[in-house]
Amino acid sequence: MTTKMPSYLQIESFFYSKGIAEFQPANKGKLYEIYLNLENKNWPLLYLHAESAFRESDDFIEKYFILNCAVVASEIQYDMQKRNEWLKKWDQLPHWSLSPFALYLRTYQEGITSFFNCYLREAEEKFLQAYELAAQLKSDEKYYVGETKCLIHLGLVARDQRDFEKAVRYLTEANQVATEHKLSKLILRIDKHIETVSHSNSIELKFKNNDVKGAREIILRLDAERRRQKLNRRALTYYRFLPLFYFMRNKNERGQLLLKRIDDPILKLQVYILKKELYGVAPEEQAEIEYWQRILGVNQIYRTINRDSSHIEIAGVRIDRIKQADVKNLLIYFVNSSEPINKEDIAQHIFNLVYDPIIHDKKIYRLIYAAKNAVGKEDLFVNLYGSYQLNPKYLGKSALISAGA
């Protein structure tokens, strides 16, 4: 008599609620071992097991969960190189768009990519899409883990947009779902995020009320807690407020020096906006604020991505009416990508080739030239140090437009 394999959703649910070690069926399967390594943060063993399980599994649904475990592990480590390596494995799952769960998972992961790259409006759009997809999934019960994770990240997007009320609303809703379904690990994560929103709001209010001493006390206390927990500065980013102390004391040179050291564009933009509200900004700083708001989508309506090529227009040209298959596939690939695309990715995705610059550069240049001709725009692509991105101004009716336009 064989033991029935447990539902993959059931294993994931144990991971986020009671803990994967509490999962007790006789036949636990490969996915159980991977989640156990994720819970114990045994990264080398996790990636080793995930690689072999992904390669050997004949079950596409299992492959989606394995891929997701490895991606989640890389995000916890903040190892973007490892994350990108695993995301490329989607190319080994050619029929993923036919699976409702895979469609949710890919959309959610694209939202995370946009969030990490600071494209907030695009991230918000992706998480809203992923939330709707998670809500529609049919299983023994609703997919509450997926819904909760989407709500959490919608809250984080709102936090980074400095809409603290909206952030708390999303996170509170996430907490209600997680509490109702006893997703204890997600509850702890949500509590921490609500705390960071509260701290950021408190510090801003202190500055706005001219309570510099109070703001400084909060920042130093939180940084002491960061050091105690051995977290890096990416984990708690309250240090971004320090330049404001120097601007308030008319020590602009010191303030600007600290501001230049902030390498996260979202955090830098937040400080610029606060500086503008509190003390005013120079014309060049106002130009930088407007530039980053436009690029990051903080106050903009970002294009809605639709995978059906009949709904995609570039410079008024519908992609489905382009006759050359490679050109059409290239443009759809660019429209659906939230990151610049390099020639290695083009060779792999469009031609199914392992990139060799000597052999394939000419082929790729010809394809890009053909795409420009098909759309009729010489500046269709923006060249970013050897990678390419679609020029946002040509993305049809749903291109980047000002929210006030």
C-alpha positions as CSV (number, residue, x, y, z in Angstrom):
1,M,0.0,0.0,0.0
2,T,1.4,3.3,-1.0
3,T,1.2,6.5,1.1
4,K,-0.5,9.4,-0.7
5,M,1.9,12.4,-1.3
6,P,0.8,15.4,0.8
7,S,-0.4,18.5,-1.0
8,Y,2.4,21.0,-1.8
9,L,0.2,23.7,-0.4
10,Q,-0.2,21.8,2.8
11,I,3.6,21.6,3.2
12,E,3.9,25.4,2.6
13,S,1.1,26.1,5.0
14,F,2.9,24.1,7.8
15,F,6.1,26.1,7.0
16,Y,4.3,29.5,7.6
17,S,2.2,28.3,10.6
18,K,3.3,25.5,13.0
19,G,6.8,25.0,11.4
20,I,7.8,22.4,8.9
21,A,9.2,20.1,11.6
22,E,5.7,19.5,12.8
23,F,4.7,18.0,9.4
24,Q,4.3,14.3,10.1
25,P,3.0,12.2,7.1
26,A,4.9,9.1,6.4
27,N,5.9,10.1,2.8
28,K,7.2,13.7,3.2
29,G,8.8,14.0,-0.2
30,K,11.6,16.2,-1.6
31,L,9.8,19.5,-1.0
32,Y,9.6,18.8,2.8
33,E,13.5,18.5,2.9
34,I,13.9,21.8,1.1
35,Y,11.4,23.6,3.3
36,L,13.2,22.1,6.4
37,N,16.5,23.6,5.2
38,L,14.7,26.9,4.6
39,E,13.4,26.9,8.1
40,N,16.8,26.1,9.5
41,K,18.5,28.5,7.2
42,N,20.9,25.8,5.9
43,W,21.5,27.6,2.6
44,P,24.1,25.3,1.0
45,L,22.1,22.2,1.7
46,L,18.9,23.9,0.5
47,Y,20.3,24.9,-2.8
48,L,21.9,21.5,-3.3
49,H,18.6,19.7,-2.6
50,A,16.7,22.2,-4.7
51,E,19.0,21.8,-7.7
52,S,18.7,18.0,-7.7
53,A,15.0,18.0,-7.0
54,F,14.2,20.6,-9.7
55,R,16.2,18.6,-12.2
56,E,14.8,15.2,-11.3
57,S,11.1,16.1,-10.7
58,D,8.6,15.2,-13.4
59,D,5.8,17.2,-11.6
60,F,5.6,20.8,-12.9
61,I,3.7,21.9,-9.8
62,E,6.4,20.6,-7.6
63,K,9.0,22.4,-9.7
64,Y,7.2,25.7,-9.1
65,F,7.4,25.2,-5.3
66,I,11.0,24.1,-5.5
67,L,11.9,27.2,-7.5
68,N,10.0,29.4,-5.1
69,C,11.8,28.0,-2.1
70,A,15.2,28.7,-3.6
71,V,14.1,32.2,-4.6
72,V,12.7,32.9,-1.1
73,A,16.0,31.7,0.4
74,S,18.0,34.1,-1.9
75,E,15.8,37.0,-0.8
76,I,16.3,36.2,2.9
77,Q,20.1,36.2,2.2
78,Y,19.7,39.3,0.0
79,D,21.7,37.4,-2.6
80,M,20.5,38.9,-5.9
81,Q,22.9,36.9,-8.0
82,K,21.5,33.7,-6.7
83,R,18.0,34.9,-7.0
84,N,18.5,35.8,-10.7
85,E,20.0,32.4,-11.3
86,W,16.9,30.7,-10.0
87,L,14.5,33.0,-11.8
88,K,16.1,32.1,-15.1
89,K,14.9,28.5,-14.5
90,W,11.4,29.7,-15.5
91,D,12.8,29.3,-19.1
92,Q,12.9,25.5,-18.3
93,L,9.1,25.6,-17.7
94,P,7.7,26.5,-21.1
95,H,4.0,26.0,-20.2
96,W,4.0,27.9,-16.9
97,S,1.3,30.3,-18.1
98,L,-1.2,27.5,-18.3
99,S,-0.9,26.9,-14.6
100,P,-2.9,29.3,-12.4
101,F,-0.5,28.8,-9.5
102,A,2.5,29.4,-11.7
103,L,0.9,32.5,-13.1
104,Y,0.4,33.8,-9.6
105,L,3.9,32.9,-8.5
106,R,5.6,34.4,-11.5
107,T,3.6,37.7,-11.1
108,Y,4.4,37.9,-7.4
109,Q,8.1,37.3,-8.1
110,E,8.1,40.0,-10.8
111,G,6.6,42.3,-8.2
112,I,9.5,41.5,-5.8
113,T,12.0,42.2,-8.6
114,S,10.3,45.6,-9.3
115,F,10.3,46.3,-5.5
116,F,14.0,45.5,-5.1
117,N,14.8,47.7,-8.2
118,C,12.7,50.5,-6.6
119,Y,10.1,50.7,-9.4
120,L,7.3,51.2,-6.9
121,R,4.3,51.8,-9.2
122,E,5.2,48.7,-11.2
123,A,5.7,46.7,-8.1
124,E,2.3,47.8,-6.8
125,E,0.6,46.8,-10.1
126,K,2.3,43.4,-9.9
127,F,1.3,42.7,-6.3
128,L,-2.3,43.7,-7.0
129,Q,-2.4,41.3,-10.0
130,A,-0.8,38.6,-7.9
131,Y,-3.3,39.1,-5.1
132,E,-6.2,38.7,-7.5
133,L,-4.6,35.5,-8.9
134,A,-4.0,34.1,-5.5
135,A,-7.6,34.8,-4.5
136,Q,-8.8,32.9,-7.6
137,L,-6.7,29.7,-7.0
138,K,-8.8,26.6,-6.5
139,S,-7.5,24.1,-3.9
140,D,-8.9,22.4,-0.8
141,E,-9.1,25.9,0.7
142,K,-8.3,29.4,-0.4
143,Y,-4.6,30.2,-0.9
144,Y,-4.3,32.4,2.2
145,V,-0.4,32.4,2.2
146,G,-0.3,34.0,-1.2
147,E,-2.9,36.6,-0.4
148,T,-1.2,37.5,2.8
149,K,2.2,37.9,1.2
150,C,0.8,40.1,-1.5
151,L,-0.9,42.3,1.1
152,I,2.4,42.6,3.1
153,H,4.3,43.8,0.0
154,L,1.5,46.2,-1.0
155,G,2.0,47.7,2.5
156,L,5.7,48.0,2.0
157,V,5.3,49.7,-1.4
158,A,2.9,52.2,0.3
159,R,5.5,52.7,3.1
160,D,8.2,53.6,0.6
161,Q,5.8,55.9,-1.1
162,R,5.4,57.6,2.3
163,D,1.7,56.8,2.4
164,F,1.8,55.6,6.0
165,E,-2.0,55.4,6.4
166,K,-2.3,53.2,3.3
167,A,0.7,51.1,4.4
168,V,-0.9,50.4,7.8
169,R,-4.2,49.5,6.2
170,Y,-2.6,46.9,3.9
171,L,-0.5,45.4,6.7
172,T,-3.5,45.3,9.1
173,E,-5.5,43.4,6.5
174,A,-2.6,41.0,6.1
175,N,-2.4,40.6,9.8
176,Q,-6.1,39.7,10.0
177,V,-5.8,37.0,7.3
178,A,-2.7,35.6,8.8
179,T,-4.2,35.6,12.3
180,E,-7.4,33.9,11.2
181,H,-5.4,31.1,9.5
182,K,-2.7,30.9,12.1
183,L,0.2,31.8,9.8
184,S,2.5,32.6,12.8
185,K,5.6,33.3,10.8
186,L,3.9,35.8,8.6
187,I,2.3,37.4,11.7
188,L,5.8,38.0,13.1
189,R,6.9,39.5,9.8
190,I,3.8,41.8,9.6
191,D,4.3,43.0,13.2
192,K,7.9,44.0,12.4
193,H,6.8,45.9,9.2
194,I,4.1,47.7,11.1
195,E,6.7,48.7,13.6
196,T,9.0,50.1,10.9
197,V,6.1,52.1,9.4
198,S,5.3,53.5,12.8
199,H,9.0,54.5,13.5
200,S,9.4,56.2,10.1
201,N,6.2,58.2,10.7
202,S,7.3,59.1,14.2
203,I,10.7,60.4,13.1
204,E,9.1,62.4,10.3
205,L,6.6,64.0,12.7
206,K,9.4,64.9,15.1
207,F,11.3,66.7,12.3
208,K,8.1,68.5,11.2
209,N,7.5,69.6,14.8
210,N,11.1,70.9,15.1
211,D,11.8,68.3,17.7
212,V,15.3,67.4,16.5
213,K,16.3,65.9,19.9
214,G,13.3,63.6,19.9
215,A,14.0,62.4,16.3
216,R,17.7,61.9,17.1
217,E,16.8,59.8,20.2
218,I,14.6,57.5,18.1
219,I,17.2,57.0,15.4
220,L,20.0,56.2,17.8
221,R,17.8,53.8,19.8
222,L,16.7,52.0,16.7
223,D,20.3,51.8,15.4
224,A,21.4,50.3,18.7
225,E,18.7,47.7,18.3
226,R,20.0,47.0,14.8
227,R,23.5,46.4,16.0
228,R,22.2,44.2,18.9
229,Q,20.4,42.0,16.4
230,K,23.4,42.0,14.0
231,L,21.4,43.3,11.1
232,N,22.9,45.2,8.2
233,R,21.8,48.8,7.4
234,R,19.5,47.6,4.6
235,A,17.4,45.9,7.3
236,L,16.7,49.1,9.2
237,T,17.2,52.3,7.2
238,Y,16.5,55.0,9.8
239,Y,20.0,56.4,9.2
240,R,18.6,58.0,6.1
241,F,17.2,60.8,8.3
242,L,20.6,61.9,9.6
243,P,21.3,64.4,6.8
244,L,18.3,66.4,8.0
245,F,20.1,67.2,11.3
246,Y,22.8,69.0,9.4
247,F,20.3,70.8,7.0
248,M,18.4,72.0,10.1
249,R,21.6,73.4,11.6
250,N,22.6,75.0,8.3
251,K,25.5,72.6,7.8
252,N,24.5,72.0,4.2
253,E,27.9,70.7,3.1
254,R,27.9,67.9,5.7
255,G,24.2,67.1,5.0
256,Q,24.9,66.8,1.3
257,L,27.8,64.5,1.9
258,L,25.7,62.1,4.0
259,L,22.9,62.3,1.4
260,K,25.3,61.2,-1.4
261,R,26.2,58.2,0.7
262,I,22.6,56.9,0.5
263,D,22.7,54.5,-2.4
264,D,19.1,53.3,-2.3
265,P,17.2,55.8,-4.6
266,I,13.9,55.3,-2.7
267,L,15.5,56.4,0.6
268,K,17.4,59.2,-1.1
269,L,14.1,60.5,-2.6
270,Q,12.4,60.3,0.8
271,V,15.1,62.5,2.3
272,Y,14.9,65.0,-0.6
273,I,11.1,65.3,-0.2
274,L,11.4,65.8,3.5
275,K,14.1,68.4,3.0
276,K,11.8,70.2,0.6
277,E,8.9,70.2,3.0
278,L,11.0,71.3,6.0
279,Y,13.7,73.6,4.6
280,G,13.2,74.0,0.9
281,V,15.5,72.8,-1.9
282,A,17.8,74.3,-4.5
283,P,16.6,74.2,-8.2
284,E,19.0,71.3,-9.0
285,E,17.6,69.3,-6.0
286,Q,14.1,69.9,-7.2
287,A,15.1,68.6,-10.7
288,E,16.5,65.5,-9.0
289,I,13.3,65.0,-7.0
290,E,11.3,65.2,-10.2
291,Y,13.7,62.8,-12.0
292,W,13.5,60.1,-9.4
293,Q,9.7,60.5,-8.9
294,R,9.4,59.9,-12.7
295,I,11.8,57.0,-12.8
296,L,10.6,55.2,-9.6
297,G,6.9,55.7,-10.1
298,V,6.4,57.3,-6.7
299,N,3.7,59.7,-8.0
300,Q,3.1,58.3,-11.4
301,I,0.7,55.9,-13.2
302,Y,2.8,53.1,-14.5
303,R,1.9,51.1,-17.6
304,T,-0.3,48.0,-17.0
305,I,1.4,44.9,-18.4
306,N,-0.8,42.5,-20.2
307,R,0.7,39.3,-21.5
308,D,-1.8,39.1,-24.4
309,S,0.2,40.7,-27.2
310,S,-3.0,41.9,-28.9
311,H,-3.3,44.5,-26.1
312,I,0.2,45.8,-26.3
313,E,1.1,48.9,-28.3
314,I,4.5,50.5,-28.7
315,A,4.5,53.9,-30.3
316,G,1.0,53.2,-31.6
317,V,2.0,49.9,-33.2
318,R,0.2,46.8,-32.1
319,I,2.7,43.9,-31.5
320,D,0.3,41.2,-32.7
321,R,0.3,42.9,-36.2
322,I,4.1,42.5,-36.6
323,K,4.8,39.7,-39.0
324,Q,8.3,38.7,-38.0
325,A,8.0,36.2,-35.1
326,D,11.4,37.0,-33.6
327,V,10.7,40.7,-33.6
328,K,7.3,40.1,-32.0
329,N,8.8,37.8,-29.3
330,L,11.6,40.3,-28.6
331,L,9.2,43.2,-28.0
332,I,6.9,41.1,-25.8
333,Y,9.9,40.0,-23.8
334,F,11.0,43.6,-23.3
335,V,7.4,44.8,-22.4
336,N,7.1,42.0,-19.8
337,S,10.5,42.6,-18.2
338,S,11.0,44.9,-15.3
339,E,14.8,45.0,-15.7
340,P,17.2,45.9,-18.4
341,I,17.9,42.9,-20.7
342,N,21.5,41.9,-21.7
343,K,22.6,40.1,-24.9
344,E,23.0,36.8,-23.1
345,D,19.3,36.9,-22.1
346,I,18.2,37.8,-25.6
347,A,20.2,34.9,-27.1
348,Q,18.8,32.5,-24.6
349,H,15.2,33.7,-24.7
350,I,14.7,34.5,-28.3
351,F,17.0,32.1,-30.1
352,N,17.5,29.4,-27.4
353,L,21.2,29.8,-27.8
354,V,24.1,30.0,-25.3
355,Y,25.5,33.4,-25.9
356,D,28.8,33.8,-27.7
357,P,29.7,37.4,-28.5
358,I,31.8,36.5,-31.5
359,I,29.0,34.4,-33.1
360,H,25.8,36.0,-31.9
361,D,26.4,39.8,-31.6
362,K,25.7,40.4,-35.2
363,K,22.5,38.4,-35.1
364,I,21.2,40.3,-32.0
365,Y,22.1,43.7,-33.5
366,R,20.1,42.8,-36.7
367,L,17.1,41.8,-34.5
368,I,17.2,45.1,-32.6
369,Y,17.5,47.0,-35.9
370,A,14.5,45.1,-37.3
371,A,12.5,45.9,-34.1
372,K,13.3,49.6,-34.5
373,N,12.2,49.4,-38.2
374,A,9.0,47.5,-37.3
375,V,8.0,50.2,-34.8
376,G,9.5,53.1,-36.8
377,K,11.5,54.6,-33.9
378,E,15.3,54.8,-34.0
379,D,15.5,55.4,-30.2
380,L,13.1,52.6,-29.4
381,F,15.7,51.1,-27.0
382,V,17.8,52.7,-24.3
383,N,21.3,51.2,-24.1
384,L,22.3,50.8,-20.4
385,Y,26.0,49.8,-20.3
386,G,25.5,46.8,-22.6
387,S,22.0,46.0,-21.6
388,Y,18.8,47.3,-23.2
389,Q,15.5,48.6,-22.1
390,L,12.4,49.9,-24.0
391,N,12.2,53.7,-24.1
392,P,9.3,54.4,-21.7
393,K,7.9,57.2,-23.9
394,Y,6.9,54.7,-26.6
395,L,4.9,52.3,-24.5
396,G,1.5,53.3,-26.1
397,K,-1.5,54.7,-24.4
398,S,-0.5,53.2,-21.0
399,A,3.1,54.6,-21.1
400,L,4.5,56.4,-18.1
401,I,2.3,59.5,-17.6
402,S,2.1,62.0,-14.9
403,A,-0.7,61.3,-12.4
404,G,-1.7,64.9,-12.8
405,A,-1.9,64.8,-16.5
